[in-house]
């Protein structure tokens, strides 16, 4: 009998390993650097505005975040920000690019449990070099049948990835912490979308859960995924 599910896609950042906390820590450092020019809440709002309008230029990831911080610093100081502050922002971005990889609970054991019986595909967005670095340091790279590092995640992204590396979206599942990027577009492509929430969430990744969708599920952590996969069959 043909299996209903043959391919499982996984997001990387804040699904398999920590990521958003480093952005939060750097944003706190950014607020401290600009404390003489802007209140933290106002600065955070201005930075988010810069990130939103710059996504089309820089894409997702640390480099775009760093450029948005520099742009915001120039804006809130009316181009009077000291060069030393710009230097510190650049150093903060470089430090983010060197942060060690720390796997989230149940990530390795779940991947190892599923890899013998399913095509596993890592589907992540962001800077190519940084995502490749994190995957290499995670020690999980050899457990995936394919890796897709994409500029954005849309229904077409999942349709194409699951067609290339599996039996199409109808027999595929996407697992991730972002409703907007990992779950909703995968369901719209015809697959399953499994939400594994993380305690920190970037404002630009927020979306309403598709509770009306028959192929939507939400788990407490990755440790629950093998049972869900077995139930789907």
C-alpha positions as CSV (number, residue, x, y, z in Angstrom):
1,X,0.0,0.0,0.0
2,X,1.3,3.4,-0.9
3,X,2.3,5.6,2.0
4,X,0.4,8.9,2.4
5,X,3.6,10.7,3.4
6,X,7.0,10.2,1.9
7,X,8.8,13.5,2.2
8,X,9.3,15.8,5.2
9,X,10.8,19.3,5.0
10,X,12.3,21.0,8.0
11,X,13.0,24.7,8.6
12,X,16.3,25.4,10.3
13,X,16.5,28.6,12.4
14,X,14.5,28.2,15.6
15,X,13.1,24.9,14.5
16,X,16.3,22.8,14.7
17,X,18.6,25.3,16.4
18,X,18.6,28.6,18.2
19,X,18.6,31.7,16.1
20,X,16.2,34.5,17.1
21,X,17.7,35.0,20.5
22,X,20.9,36.2,18.9
23,X,18.9,38.8,17.0
24,X,17.3,39.9,20.2
25,X,20.6,40.2,22.0
26,X,22.1,42.2,19.2
27,X,19.0,44.5,19.1
28,X,19.4,45.1,22.9
29,X,23.1,46.0,22.2
30,X,21.9,48.3,19.4
31,X,19.5,50.1,21.7
32,X,22.3,50.6,24.2
33,X,24.6,52.1,21.6
34,X,21.8,54.6,20.5
35,X,20.5,55.3,24.0
36,X,21.5,59.0,23.8
37,X,19.5,59.4,20.5
38,X,16.3,57.4,20.8
39,X,14.1,55.5,23.4
40,X,14.4,51.7,23.0
41,X,10.7,51.2,22.0
42,X,10.9,54.0,19.4
43,X,14.2,52.6,18.1
44,X,12.8,49.1,17.8
45,X,9.9,50.4,15.8
46,X,12.2,52.3,13.4
47,X,14.4,49.3,13.0
48,X,11.4,47.0,12.2
49,X,10.3,49.5,9.6
50,X,13.8,49.5,8.0
51,X,13.9,45.7,8.0
52,X,10.4,45.5,6.4
53,X,11.3,47.9,3.5
54,X,14.8,46.3,3.0
55,X,13.7,42.7,2.6
56,X,13.3,43.2,-1.1
57,X,16.9,44.6,-1.3
58,X,18.8,42.4,1.1
59,X,16.6,39.4,1.8
60,X,16.5,37.6,5.1
61,X,19.5,37.1,7.4
62,X,22.2,38.7,9.5
63,X,23.7,40.9,6.8
64,X,20.4,42.5,5.9
65,X,19.7,43.0,9.7
66,X,23.1,44.7,10.1
67,X,22.5,47.1,7.2
68,X,19.1,47.9,8.6
69,X,20.6,48.8,12.0
70,X,23.1,51.1,10.3
71,X,20.4,52.7,8.3
72,X,18.2,53.2,11.4
73,X,21.1,54.7,13.3
74,X,21.6,57.2,10.6
75,X,17.9,58.1,10.5
76,X,17.3,58.6,14.2
77,X,20.5,60.7,14.6
78,X,19.9,62.7,11.4
79,X,23.2,61.4,10.0
80,X,25.1,62.5,13.2
81,X,25.8,59.0,14.5
82,X,29.5,58.7,15.5
83,X,31.6,56.5,13.4
84,X,32.5,54.5,16.5
85,X,28.9,53.5,16.9
86,X,28.7,52.4,13.2
87,X,31.9,50.4,13.9
88,X,30.3,48.7,16.9
89,X,27.2,47.8,14.9
90,X,29.3,46.2,12.2
91,X,31.2,44.2,14.9
92,X,27.9,43.1,16.4
93,X,26.8,41.8,13.0
94,X,30.1,40.0,12.6
95,X,29.7,38.4,16.0
96,X,26.3,37.1,15.1
97,X,27.9,35.4,12.1
98,X,30.2,33.5,14.4
99,X,27.7,32.4,17.0
100,X,27.9,28.7,17.9
101,X,25.1,26.4,16.9
102,X,23.0,25.0,19.7
103,X,20.4,22.4,18.7
104,X,16.9,22.6,20.1
105,X,15.5,19.8,22.2
106,X,14.7,16.6,20.3
107,X,16.1,17.9,17.0
108,X,18.7,15.3,16.5
109,X,16.8,12.3,17.8
110,X,13.8,13.2,15.7
111,X,15.8,13.6,12.5
112,X,17.6,10.3,13.2
113,X,14.3,8.5,13.8
114,X,12.7,9.7,10.5
115,X,15.6,9.6,8.1
116,X,15.6,5.8,7.4
117,X,11.9,5.9,6.2
118,X,11.4,9.3,4.6
119,X,13.0,11.8,2.2
120,X,14.2,14.6,4.5
121,X,14.7,18.0,3.0
122,X,16.1,21.1,4.8
123,X,14.3,24.2,3.5
124,X,15.6,27.4,4.9
125,X,15.8,31.0,3.9
126,X,18.6,33.5,4.6
127,X,22.1,34.2,3.6
128,X,23.7,31.3,1.7
129,X,27.1,31.3,3.4
130,X,25.6,31.7,6.9
131,X,23.1,28.9,6.5
132,X,25.7,26.6,5.1
133,X,27.9,27.4,8.1
134,X,25.2,26.7,10.5
135,X,24.2,23.4,8.9
136,X,27.8,22.2,8.8
137,X,28.3,23.1,12.5
138,X,25.0,21.5,13.5
139,X,26.2,18.0,12.6
140,X,22.8,17.2,10.9
141,X,23.8,17.8,7.3
142,X,24.4,14.1,6.5
143,X,21.0,13.2,7.7
144,X,19.2,15.2,5.0
145,X,18.6,13.9,1.5
146,X,18.6,17.5,0.1
147,X,19.1,21.1,1.2
148,X,17.3,24.1,-0.2
149,X,18.5,27.6,0.8
150,X,15.9,30.0,-0.7
151,X,15.3,33.7,-0.8
152,X,11.7,33.4,0.4
153,X,9.2,30.7,1.2
154,X,6.0,30.7,-1.0
155,X,3.6,28.0,-2.1
156,X,5.6,27.7,-5.3
157,X,8.8,27.2,-3.3
158,X,7.3,24.2,-1.6
159,X,5.7,22.9,-4.8
160,X,9.0,23.0,-6.5
161,X,11.1,21.6,-3.6
162,X,8.8,18.7,-2.9
163,X,8.5,17.9,-6.6
164,X,12.3,17.8,-7.0
165,X,13.1,15.9,-3.9
166,X,9.9,13.8,-3.3
167,X,6.6,12.7,-4.7
168,X,5.1,16.2,-4.8
169,X,3.5,18.4,-2.2
170,X,0.4,16.1,-1.7
171,X,2.7,13.5,-0.1
172,X,4.9,15.9,1.8
173,X,5.0,17.8,5.1
174,X,6.8,21.0,6.2
175,X,7.8,21.4,9.8
176,X,8.8,24.8,11.2
177,X,8.3,27.5,13.8
178,X,7.0,30.1,11.5
179,X,3.3,30.0,10.5
180,X,3.9,32.6,7.8
181,X,6.9,31.0,6.2
182,X,6.8,27.3,7.0
183,X,3.2,26.3,7.6
184,X,0.7,28.4,5.6
185,X,2.5,28.3,2.2
186,X,3.2,24.6,2.6
187,X,-0.5,23.9,3.1
188,X,-1.4,26.2,0.2
189,X,0.9,24.2,-2.0
190,X,-1.1,21.0,-1.1
191,X,1.0,19.6,1.7
192,X,0.9,19.2,5.5
193,X,2.0,22.1,7.6
194,X,3.2,21.4,11.1
195,X,3.8,24.3,13.5
196,X,6.4,23.9,16.3
197,X,6.3,27.2,18.1
198,X,9.4,28.9,19.5
199,X,9.2,31.3,22.5
200,X,10.8,34.1,20.4
201,X,9.2,35.2,17.2
202,X,10.2,37.9,14.8
203,X,7.4,40.4,14.2
204,X,7.6,40.0,10.4
205,X,7.0,36.2,10.7
206,X,3.7,36.4,12.6
207,X,0.5,35.1,11.1
208,X,-2.8,33.6,12.1
209,X,-2.9,29.8,12.5
210,X,-4.8,28.0,9.7
211,X,-7.0,26.1,12.0
212,X,-9.6,25.5,9.3
213,X,-7.1,23.5,7.2
214,X,-7.3,19.7,7.5
215,X,-3.6,19.4,7.0
216,X,-2.5,21.7,9.8
217,X,-1.1,20.5,13.1
218,X,0.7,22.1,16.0
219,X,3.1,20.3,18.3
220,X,4.7,21.3,21.6
221,X,8.1,20.2,20.4
222,X,9.9,18.1,17.8
223,X,9.7,15.1,20.0
224,X,6.0,14.7,19.1
225,X,6.6,14.6,15.4
226,X,7.3,10.9,14.9
227,X,3.9,10.0,16.4
228,X,2.2,12.5,14.1
229,X,3.9,11.1,11.1
230,X,3.0,7.6,12.1
231,X,-0.7,8.6,12.5
232,X,-0.7,10.1,9.0
233,X,0.7,6.9,7.6
